[in-house]
């Protein structure tokens, strides 16, 4: 398993959107980002991630995709930037290489079947980024060459602020991921 050394330098666009969405000054958002980077790369979190994901079936799903994690119980203010129920997510680094982020606290609380389903869903996004159907450029989200940043931000705000995933599930990359997640879940049900 590869551990992702998490780094973030929010773009001016990210800072403006964050300031608008959360009503915080840009300096505070930068402070939270630095705190989150320190937390995510800490030896404690890296060790927890290695222990949690060092299972053959998990490794067969995530393959060579780098992973990092975070623990919401150690939140120093950055937790408000994440959807409350998000167990696993995918993002890209400065070279557009996808990596998986795991919310350790939530990951530990869900049944094994749900862990696998969540990882399969996120691996769809990894494939979307690797194939360049989905791209993140200067903080903007593109799908099949079209800029979806406005729709994405509106859906993210609804998800994070109002805990409503209705708009989020309608984003085209999410439609595909949920479709394939459901197919995987059906196969699991047949063998369980």
LUMKOL-407453 format. One line per 3 residues: number of its first residue (from 0); their letters; for each residue x, y, z of N, C-alpha, C, O. Coordinates in Angstrom, 2 decimals. Example, Ala and Ser with C-alpha at 12.3 -4.5 7.8 and 13.67 -1.06 7.14 Angstrom:
BEGIN
0	AS	13.19:-5.69:7.80:12.30:-4.50:7.80:13.20:-3.30:7.80:14.24:-3.32:8.46 | 12.85:-2.25:7.08:13.67:-1.06:7.14:12.90:0.03:7.87:13.41:1.14:8.04;
***
This chain:
BEGIN
0	XXX	0.83:-1.17:0.00:0.00:0.00:0.00:0.88:1.25:0.00:1.86:1.33:0.74 | 0.52:2.20:-0.84:1.25:3.47:-0.91:0.56:4.49:0.00:-0.67:4.62:-0.01 | 1.35:5.19:0.78:0.83:6.26:1.62:1.05:7.58:0.88:2.15:7.87:0.41;
3	XXX	0.00:8.36:0.78:0.08:9.66:0.11:0.53:10.71:1.11:-0.08:10.86:2.17 | 1.59:11.43:0.80:2.04:12.55:1.63:1.18:13.75:1.25:1.40:14.39:0.22 | 0.21:14.05:2.09:-0.79:15.06:1.78:-0.20:16.47:1.82:0.49:16.84:2.77;
6	XXX	-0.49:17.23:0.79:-0.09:18.64:0.71:-1.25:19.40:0.09:-1.97:18.87:-0.76 | -1.42:20.62:0.51:-2.45:21.45:-0.13:-2.01:22.91:-0.09:-1.55:23.42:0.94 | -2.17:23.54:-1.20:-2.01:24.99:-1.31:-3.27:25.47:-1.99:-3.40:25.38:-3.21;
9	XXX	-4.21:25.97:-1.20:-5.48:26.39:-1.81:-5.27:27.49:-2.85:-4.53:28.45:-2.62 | -5.94:27.33:-3.98:-5.87:28.37:-5.01:-6.69:29.57:-4.55:-7.47:29.48:-3.60 | -6.51:30.67:-5.21:-7.29:31.87:-4.90:-8.78:31.57:-5.09:-9.63:32.04:-4.33;
12	XXX	-9.08:30.77:-6.12:-10.45:30.35:-6.38:-11.00:29.54:-5.19:-12.12:29.79:-4.74 | -10.20:28.57:-4.70:-10.61:27.77:-3.53:-10.86:28.66:-2.32:-11.85:28.49:-1.61 | -9.96:29.61:-2.09:-10.10:30.50:-0.93:-11.35:31.36:-1.03:-12.06:31.54:-0.05;
15	XXX	-11.61:31.89:-2.22:-12.81:32.72:-2.40:-14.08:31.90:-2.20:-15.02:32.35:-1.53 | -14.10:30.69:-2.77:-15.28:29.84:-2.61:-15.46:29.42:-1.16:-16.58:29.41:-0.64 | -14.34:29.07:-0.50:-14.41:28.68:0.91:-14.88:29.82:1.79:-15.68:29.62:2.70;
18	XXX	-14.38:31.02:1.52:-14.78:32.19:2.29:-16.27:32.45:2.12:-16.96:32.78:3.08 | -16.77:32.30:0.88:-18.18:32.51:0.63:-19.04:31.42:1.26:-20.10:31.71:1.82 | -18.59:30.17:1.16:-19.38:29.05:1.66:-19.42:29.00:3.18:-20.47:28.71:3.76;
21	XXX	-18.28:29.29:3.84:-18.20:29.12:5.28:-18.15:30.42:6.06:-18.14:30.42:7.29 | -18.11:31.55:5.33:-18.11:32.84:5.99:-16.86:33.08:6.84:-16.92:33.76:7.87 | -15.73:32.52:6.40:-14.49:32.69:7.14:-13.49:33.47:6.29:-13.51:33.38:5.06;
24	XXX	-12.61:34.24:6.95:-11.58:34.94:6.18:-10.60:33.95:5.57:-10.40:32.85:6.09 | -10.00:34.35:4.47:-9.06:33.48:3.75:-7.91:33.03:4.65:-7.48:31.88:4.57 | -7.43:33.91:5.51:-6.33:33.56:6.41:-6.70:32.41:7.34:-5.86:31.55:7.63;
27	XXX	-7.93:32.38:7.79:-8.39:31.30:8.67:-8.46:29.99:7.90:-8.12:28.93:8.43 | -8.90:30.04:6.66:-8.97:28.84:5.82:-7.56:28.30:5.59:-7.34:27.09:5.67 | -6.60:29.18:5.32:-5.21:28.75:5.13:-4.68:28.11:6.42:-3.99:27.09:6.37;
30	XXX	-5.00:28.72:7.55:-4.58:28.17:8.85:-5.14:26.76:9.05:-4.41:25.86:9.48 | -6.42:26.56:8.73:-7.04:25.24:8.85:-6.38:24.24:7.89:-6.18:23.08:8.25 | -6.05:24.69:6.69:-5.39:23.81:5.72:-4.04:23.33:6.25:-3.72:22.15:6.15;
33	XXX	-3.26:24.24:6.82:-1.95:23.88:7.38:-2.11:22.87:8.52:-1.36:21.90:8.61 | -3.08:23.11:9.37:-3.34:22.21:10.50:-3.75:20.83:9.99:-3.33:19.81:10.53 | -4.58:20.81:8.94:-5.03:19.54:8.38:-3.87:18.77:7.76:-3.79:17.55:7.90;
36	XXX	-2.97:19.47:7.07:-1.79:18.83:6.46:-0.92:18.19:7.56:-0.49:17.05:7.42 | -0.67:18.93:8.62:0.13:18.39:9.72:-0.53:17.15:10.32:0.13:16.15:10.59 | -1.83:17.22:10.52:-2.58:16.11:11.08:-2.52:14.88:10.17:-2.20:13.79:10.62;
39	XXX	-2.83:15.07:8.91:-2.91:13.97:7.95:-1.57:13.26:7.77:-1.53:12.04:7.59 | -0.48:14.00:7.83:0.85:13.42:7.63:1.50:12.97:8.93:2.64:12.50:8.92 | 0.80:13.10:10.06:1.39:12.71:11.34:1.63:11.20:11.37:0.92:10.44:10.72;
42	XXX	2.63:10.80:12.13:2.96:9.36:12.22:1.79:8.57:12.78:1.59:7.42:12.39 | 1.02:9.16:13.68:-0.13:8.47:14.26:-1.18:8.14:13.19:-1.68:7.01:13.12 | -1.50:9.10:12.36:-2.51:8.89:11.32:-1.99:7.94:10.25:-2.73:7.07:9.80;
45	XXX	-0.75:8.09:9.84:-0.17:7.19:8.84:-0.19:5.75:9.36:-0.52:4.83:8.61 | 0.16:5.56:10.60:0.15:4.23:11.20:-1.27:3.65:11.23:-1.48:2.48:10.91 | -2.24:4.47:11.62:-3.64:4.02:11.65:-4.12:3.59:10.27:-4.77:2.56:10.13;
48	XXX	-3.81:4.38:9.26:-4.23:4.07:7.89:-3.61:2.76:7.43:-4.30:1.92:6.84 | -2.34:2.58:7.70:-1.67:1.33:7.30:-2.33:0.13:7.97:-2.55:-0.90:7.33 | -2.65:0.26:9.24:-3.28:-0.84:9.98:-4.69:-1.11:9.45:-5.06:-2.27:9.24;
51	XXX	-5.46:-0.07:9.25:-6.85:-0.22:8.80:-6.97:-0.85:7.42:-7.84:-1.70:7.19 | -6.10:-0.45:6.52:-6.26:-0.87:5.13:-5.37:-2.04:4.72:-5.40:-2.46:3.57 | -4.60:-2.56:5.65:-3.72:-3.67:5.32:-4.48:-5.00:5.38:-4.16:-5.89:6.18;
54	XXX	-5.45:-5.10:4.53:-6.30:-6.29:4.41:-6.29:-6.67:2.93:-6.43:-5.80:2.07 | -6.12:-7.94:2.64:-5.97:-8.38:1.25:-7.09:-7.88:0.35:-6.82:-7.38:-0.75 | -8.33:-8.01:0.79:-9.45:-7.62:-0.08:-9.44:-6.11:-0.34:-9.78:-5.67:-1.43;
57	XXX	-9.07:-5.33:0.67:-8.99:-3.87:0.49:-7.87:-3.55:-0.49:-8.05:-2.74:-1.41 | -6.72:-4.17:-0.31:-5.60:-3.92:-1.21:-5.92:-4.34:-2.64:-5.42:-3.73:-3.58 | -6.75:-5.36:-2.81:-7.12:-5.76:-4.17:-8.03:-4.74:-4.83:-8.08:-4.65:-6.06;
60	XXX	-8.74:-3.97:-4.02:-9.63:-2.93:-4.56:-8.83:-1.66:-4.86:-8.94:-1.10:-5.96 | -8.04:-1.20:-3.89:-7.35:0.08:-4.09:-6.08:-0.04:-4.91:-5.56:0.96:-5.40 | -5.57:-1.25:-5.07:-4.38:-1.54:-5.89:-3.23:-0.61:-5.54:-2.78:-0.59:-4.40;
63	XXX	-2.75:0.14:-6.50:-1.57:0.99:-6.28:-1.94:2.46:-6.04:-1.08:3.33:-6.15 | -3.19:2.73:-5.72:-3.62:4.11:-5.48:-3.14:4.57:-4.11:-3.41:3.91:-3.11 | -2.42:5.68:-4.05:-1.96:6.19:-2.75:-3.13:6.55:-1.84:-4.21:6.92:-2.30;
66	XXX	-2.90:6.43:-0.54:-3.94:6.65:0.46:-3.42:7.56:1.56:-2.25:7.51:1.92 | -4.30:8.40:2.09:-4.02:9.13:3.32:-5.30:9.15:4.14:-6.37:8.80:3.64 | -5.20:9.57:5.38:-6.38:9.55:6.23:-6.41:10.72:7.18:-5.45:11.48:7.29;
69	XXX	-7.55:10.85:7.87:-7.70:11.88:8.89:-8.68:11.38:9.93:-9.52:10.52:9.66 | -8.56:11.93:11.13:-9.40:11.54:12.25:-10.17:12.77:12.72:-9.58:13.71:13.24 | -11.48:12.74:12.53:-12.30:13.91:12.88:-12.33:14.18:14.38:-12.71:15.27:14.80;
72	XXX	-11.93:13.21:15.20:-11.85:13.45:16.64:-10.69:14.39:16.98:-10.63:14.92:18.09 | -9.78:14.58:16.04:-8.64:15.47:16.27:-8.79:16.77:15.47:-7.80:17.45:15.18 | -10.00:17.10:15.14:-10.32:18.29:14.35:-9.92:19.56:15.10:-10.30:19.75:16.26;
75	XXX	-9.17:20.42:14.44:-8.79:21.71:15.03:-9.48:22.86:14.30:-9.01:23.99:14.34 | -10.57:22.56:13.64:-11.32:23.59:12.93:-11.55:23.26:11.47:-12.41:23.86:10.83 | -10.80:22.30:10.93:-10.90:21.97:9.51:-12.05:21.02:9.19:-12.40:20.87:8.03;
78	XXX	-12.63:20.40:10.19:-13.68:19.40:9.95:-14.91:19.94:9.24:-15.60:19.19:8.54 | -15.19:21.21:9.40:-16.38:21.80:8.77:-16.30:21.82:7.24:-17.31:22.05:6.57 | -15.10:21.58:6.69:-14.92:21.61:5.25:-15.24:20.26:4.60:-15.14:20.12:3.38;
81	XXX	-15.61:19.27:5.39:-15.90:17.93:4.88:-17.35:17.56:5.14:-17.90:17.94:6.18 | -17.98:16.84:4.22:-19.33:16.33:4.50:-19.29:15.42:5.73:-18.37:14.61:5.87 | -20.26:15.55:6.62:-20.23:14.83:7.90:-20.23:13.32:7.75:-19.67:12.62:8.60;
84	XXX	-20.85:12.79:6.71:-20.94:11.34:6.56:-19.97:10.76:5.54:-20.09:9.59:5.18 | -19.02:11.55:5.08:-18.10:11.08:4.04:-17.04:10.17:4.64:-16.20:10.61:5.43 | -17.09:8.89:4.26:-16.17:7.89:4.78:-14.87:7.88:3.99:-13.79:7.85:4.56;
87	XXX	-14.99:7.91:2.68:-13.84:7.84:1.78:-14.06:8.85:0.65:-15.20:9.07:0.23 | -12.99:9.46:0.17:-13.09:10.42:-0.93:-11.84:10.30:-1.80:-10.84:9.71:-1.40 | -11.92:10.87:-2.98:-10.78:10.92:-3.90:-10.49:12.37:-4.24:-11.40:13.18:-4.43;
90	XXX	-9.21:12.70:-4.31:-8.77:14.01:-4.77:-7.55:13.76:-5.65:-7.12:12.62:-5.82 | -6.99:14.82:-6.20:-5.78:14.70:-7.01:-4.70:15.61:-6.45:-5.00:16.64:-5.84 | -3.45:15.22:-6.66:-2.34:16.04:-6.20:-1.98:17.07:-7.27:-2.68:17.21:-8.27;
93	XXX	-0.88:17.79:-7.05:-0.47:18.86:-7.98:-0.11:18.33:-9.36:-0.03:19.11:-10.31 | 0.11:17.02:-9.49:0.41:16.41:-10.79:-0.80:15.71:-11.39:-0.68:14.95:-12.35 | -1.97:15.97:-10.82:-3.24:15.38:-11.26:-3.32:13.87:-11.02:-4.13:13.19:-11.64;
96	XXX	-2.48:13.36:-10.12:-2.53:11.94:-9.77:-3.55:11.75:-8.65:-3.46:12.41:-7.62 | -4.51:10.84:-8.84:-5.53:10.65:-7.80:-4.99:9.91:-6.58:-4.08:9.09:-6.67 | -5.59:10.22:-5.44:-5.30:9.51:-4.20:-6.61:9.41:-3.40:-7.56:10.15:-3.63;
99	XXX	-6.62:8.47:-2.47:-7.80:8.23:-1.65:-7.59:8.83:-0.27:-6.51:8.71:0.31 | -8.63:9.49:0.25:-8.62:10.02:1.62:-9.66:9.25:2.43:-10.80:9.08:2.00 | -9.24:8.77:3.60:-10.12:7.97:4.44:-10.40:8.72:5.75:-9.48:9.15:6.44;
102	XXX	-11.68:8.85:6.07:-12.09:9.38:7.37:-12.00:8.19:8.33:-12.91:7.36:8.39 | -10.92:8.13:9.09:-10.62:6.97:9.92:-11.75:6.68:10.90:-12.15:5.52:11.06 | -12.27:7.68:11.55:-13.32:7.50:12.56:-14.54:6.81:11.94:-15.04:5.83:12.48;
105	XXX	-15.01:7.33:10.82:-16.19:6.73:10.18:-15.89:5.37:9.58:-16.72:4.46:9.65 | -14.71:5.22:9.00:-14.33:3.95:8.38:-14.36:2.82:9.41:-14.79:1.70:9.10 | -13.92:3.10:10.62:-13.90:2.10:11.69:-15.31:1.72:12.15:-15.53:0.63:12.68;
108	XXX	-16.26:2.62:11.95:-17.60:2.41:12.49:-18.55:1.68:11.54:-19.62:1.25:11.96 | -18.18:1.52:10.29:-19.11:0.89:9.35:-18.74:-0.58:9.13:-17.58:-0.96:9.30 | -19.73:-1.40:8.76:-19.46:-2.82:8.52:-18.53:-3.02:7.33:-18.42:-2.16:6.45;
111	XXX	-17.86:-4.15:7.31:-16.89:-4.47:6.25:-17.49:-4.34:4.86:-16.86:-3.79:3.96 | -18.71:-4.83:4.67:-19.35:-4.75:3.35:-19.47:-3.30:2.90:-19.23:-2.99:1.74 | -19.85:-2.41:3.82:-19.99:-0.99:3.47:-18.62:-0.37:3.17:-18.51:0.50:2.31;
114	XXX	-17.56:-0.82:3.87:-16.21:-0.34:3.58:-15.84:-0.67:2.13:-15.34:0.17:1.39 | -16.10:-1.92:1.75:-15.76:-2.36:0.39:-16.56:-1.59:-0.65:-16.02:-1.18:-1.68 | -17.84:-1.41:-0.39:-18.70:-0.68:-1.32:-18.21:0.77:-1.47:-18.16:1.30:-2.59;
117	XXX	-17.84:1.40:-0.37:-17.34:2.79:-0.41:-16.04:2.87:-1.22:-15.86:3.79:-2.01 | -15.15:1.90:-1.01:-13.89:1.89:-1.75:-14.11:1.66:-3.24:-13.44:2.29:-4.07 | -15.03:0.77:-3.59:-15.33:0.53:-5.01:-15.86:1.81:-5.65:-15.46:2.17:-6.75;
120	XXX	-16.75:2.50:-4.96:-17.30:3.76:-5.46:-16.16:4.75:-5.73:-16.12:5.36:-6.80 | -15.25:4.91:-4.79:-14.17:5.88:-4.95:-13.17:5.45:-6.02:-12.57:6.30:-6.68 | -12.99:4.15:-6.20:-12.09:3.68:-7.26:-12.65:4.01:-8.65:-11.89:4.12:-9.61;
123	XXX	-13.95:4.16:-8.76:-14.54:4.64:-10.03:-14.00:6.05:-10.30:-13.64:6.37:-11.43 | -13.95:6.88:-9.26:-13.42:8.24:-9.42:-11.93:8.23:-9.75:-11.45:9.04:-10.54 | -11.19:7.31:-9.14:-9.77:7.18:-9.46:-9.62:6.91:-10.95:-8.81:7.55:-11.63;
126	XXX	-10.40:5.97:-11.47:-10.35:5.63:-12.90:-10.76:6.83:-13.75:-10.17:7.08:-14.80 | -11.77:7.59:-13.31:-12.21:8.77:-14.05:-11.09:9.80:-14.16:-10.89:10.40:-15.21 | -10.35:9.99:-13.07:-9.22:10.92:-13.10:-8.09:10.37:-13.96:-7.50:11.11:-14.75;
129	XXX	-7.77:9.09:-13.82:-6.67:8.51:-14.59:-6.95:8.56:-16.09:-6.03:8.76:-16.89 | -8.21:8.36:-16.47:-8.57:8.38:-17.89:-8.77:9.81:-18.41:-8.98:10.02:-19.60 | -8.69:10.79:-17.50:-8.84:12.22:-17.82:-10.27:12.60:-18.21:-10.50:13.70:-18.71;
132	XXX	-11.22:11.70:-17.99:-12.63:12.09:-18.20:-13.01:13.12:-17.15:-13.81:14.03:-17.41 | -12.43:12.97:-15.97:-12.62:13.95:-14.90:-11.26:14.57:-14.62:-10.26:13.86:-14.52 | -11.24:15.90:-14.49:-9.99:16.60:-14.24:-10.22:17.72:-13.23:-11.31:18.27:-13.12;
135	XXX	-9.16:18.02:-12.49:-9.18:19.16:-11.58:-8.05:20.07:-12.02:-6.88:19.71:-11.91 | -8.40:21.25:-12.52:-7.42:22.19:-13.05:-7.62:23.53:-12.35:-8.70:24.13:-12.42 | -6.59:23.99:-11.68:-6.63:25.26:-10.94:-7.85:25.32:-10.02:-8.50:26.36:-9.90;
138	XXX	-8.14:24.21:-9.37:-9.26:24.16:-8.43:-10.62:23.97:-9.09:-11.63:23.88:-8.39 | -10.67:23.92:-10.42:-11.93:23.74:-11.14:-12.11:22.28:-11.55:-11.14:21.61:-11.92 | -13.34:21.80:-11.49:-13.66:20.42:-11.86:-14.18:20.39:-13.29:-15.10:21.12:-13.66;
141	XXX	-13.56:19.53:-14.10:-13.98:19.35:-15.49:-14.44:17.91:-15.68:-13.82:16.98:-15.17 | -15.51:17.74:-16.43:-16.02:16.42:-16.81:-16.14:16.39:-18.33:-16.86:17.20:-18.92 | -15.44:15.47:-18.94:-15.43:15.33:-20.40:-15.14:16.67:-21.08:-15.72:16.98:-22.12;
144	XXX	-14.24:17.45:-20.49:-13.80:18.72:-21.07:-14.63:19.93:-20.70:-14.23:21.06:-20.99 | -15.79:19.71:-20.07:-16.66:20.83:-19.69:-16.43:21.21:-18.23:-16.27:20.35:-17.37 | -16.42:22.51:-17.97:-16.22:23.00:-16.61:-17.51:22.83:-15.81:-18.54:23.44:-16.13;
147	XXX	-17.45:22.01:-14.79:-18.59:21.72:-13.92:-18.40:22.35:-12.54:-19.08:21.96:-11.59 | -17.49:23.29:-12.42:-17.14:23.81:-11.10:-18.32:24.47:-10.40:-18.50:24.29:-9.20 | -19.11:25.23:-11.13:-20.26:25.91:-10.51:-21.25:24.89:-9.94:-21.71:25.02:-8.81;
150	XXX	-21.57:23.87:-10.75:-22.50:22.83:-10.29:-21.90:22.03:-9.13:-22.59:21.71:-8.17 | -20.60:21.73:-9.24:-19.91:20.99:-8.18:-19.94:21.77:-6.87:-20.26:21.22:-5.82 | -19.60:23.05:-6.93:-19.58:23.86:-5.71:-20.96:23.99:-5.09:-21.10:23.95:-3.87;
153	XXX	-21.97:24.15:-5.91:-23.34:24.24:-5.40:-23.72:22.92:-4.72:-24.33:22.92:-3.65 | -23.36:21.80:-5.35:-23.67:20.48:-4.79:-22.87:20.25:-3.50:-23.40:19.71:-2.53 | -21.59:20.65:-3.50:-20.75:20.50:-2.31:-21.31:21.32:-1.15:-21.39:20.85:-0.02;
156	XXX	-21.71:22.56:-1.44:-22.25:23.41:-0.39:-23.51:22.79:0.19:-23.69:22.78:1.41 | -24.37:22.29:-0.65:-25.61:21.65:-0.19:-25.29:20.42:0.66:-25.95:20.17:1.67 | -24.29:19.68:0.25:-23.89:18.47:0.97:-23.25:18.81:2.31:-23.60:18.22:3.33;
159	XXX	-22.32:19.75:2.32:-21.58:20.07:3.54:-22.42:20.90:4.52:-22.49:20.59:5.71 | -23.04:21.95:4.02:-23.76:22.87:4.90:-25.12:22.32:5.31:-25.52:22.45:6.47 | -25.84:21.69:4.37:-27.20:21.24:4.65:-27.34:19.71:4.77:-28.45:19.21:4.97;
162	XXX	-26.23:18.98:4.64:-26.23:17.52:4.71:-27.25:16.91:3.74:-27.95:15.95:4.07 | -27.32:17.50:2.54:-28.25:17.04:1.51:-27.44:16.64:0.28:-26.76:17.48:-0.32 | -27.52:15.37:-0.11:-26.71:14.87:-1.23:-27.46:14.79:-2.55:-26.95:14.21:-3.51;
165	XXX	-28.66:15.36:-2.62:-29.48:15.25:-3.83:-28.79:15.84:-5.07:-28.74:15.17:-6.11 | -28.26:17.04:-4.98:-27.56:17.65:-6.12:-26.26:16.90:-6.43:-25.90:16.71:-7.59 | -25.58:16.49:-5.37:-24.30:15.79:-5.52:-24.45:14.51:-6.32:-23.64:14.21:-7.19;
168	XXX	-25.50:13.75:-6.02:-25.73:12.47:-6.71:-26.08:12.66:-8.19:-26.01:11.70:-8.96 | -26.44:13.87:-8.58:-26.79:14.14:-9.98:-25.59:14.56:-10.83:-25.70:14.65:-12.05 | -24.44:14.81:-10.19:-23.24:15.15:-10.96:-22.88:13.94:-11.82:-22.94:12.81:-11.32;
171	XXX	-22.50:14.13:-13.08:-22.33:12.99:-13.99:-21.32:11.94:-13.52:-21.54:10.75:-13.74 | -20.24:12.36:-12.88:-19.25:11.38:-12.39:-19.81:10.60:-11.20:-19.42:9.46:-10.97 | -20.71:11.23:-10.45:-21.35:10.53:-9.33:-22.42:9.56:-9.84:-22.59:8.48:-9.27;
174	XXX	-23.12:9.94:-10.89:-24.12:9.03:-11.47:-23.43:7.73:-11.87:-23.93:6.64:-11.57 | -22.30:7.84:-12.54:-21.55:6.66:-12.96:-21.06:5.85:-11.75:-21.18:4.63:-11.73 | -20.50:6.55:-10.76:-19.96:5.85:-9.58:-21.06:5.15:-8.80:-20.86:4.03:-8.34;
177	XXX	-22.22:5.79:-8.63:-23.31:5.15:-7.90:-23.88:3.97:-8.68:-24.28:2.96:-8.10 | -23.93:4.09:-10.00:-24.40:2.97:-10.83:-23.49:1.75:-10.63:-23.98:0.64:-10.40 | -22.17:1.96:-10.72:-21.23:0.85:-10.56:-21.18:0.35:-9.12:-20.98:-0.84:-8.87;
180	XXX	-21.36:1.25:-8.17:-21.44:0.85:-6.76:-22.63:-0.09:-6.56:-22.51:-1.12:-5.90 | -23.78:0.27:-7.14:-24.98:-0.57:-7.01:-24.78:-1.94:-7.65:-25.23:-2.95:-7.11 | -24.10:-1.98:-8.79:-23.80:-3.27:-9.45:-22.94:-4.14:-8.53:-23.19:-5.33:-8.39;
183	XXX	-21.92:-3.53:-7.92:-21.05:-4.26:-7.01:-21.84:-4.76:-5.80:-21.68:-5.90:-5.37 | -22.71:-3.90:-5.27:-23.53:-4.27:-4.11:-24.45:-5.45:-4.44:-24.65:-6.33:-3.61 | -25.02:-5.46:-5.65:-25.87:-6.57:-6.09:-25.06:-7.87:-6.13:-25.56:-8.92:-5.72;
186	XXX	-23.82:-7.80:-6.64:-22.97:-9.01:-6.71:-22.63:-9.49:-5.29:-22.63:-10.69:-5.02 | -22.35:-8.56:-4.40:-22.06:-8.94:-3.02:-23.26:-9.62:-2.37:-23.11:-10.60:-1.63 | -24.45:-9.10:-2.64:-25.66:-9.67:-2.06:-25.87:-11.12:-2.51:-26.37:-11.95:-1.75;
189	XXX	-25.49:-11.42:-3.73:-25.66:-12.78:-4.26:-24.72:-13.78:-3.60:-25.06:-14.95:-3.47 | -23.55:-13.32:-3.16:-22.61:-14.25:-2.55:-22.67:-14.24:-1.02:-22.07:-15.10:-0.37 | -23.37:-13.28:-0.46:-23.45:-13.19:1.01:-24.51:-14.09:1.59:-24.70:-14.13:2.80;
***
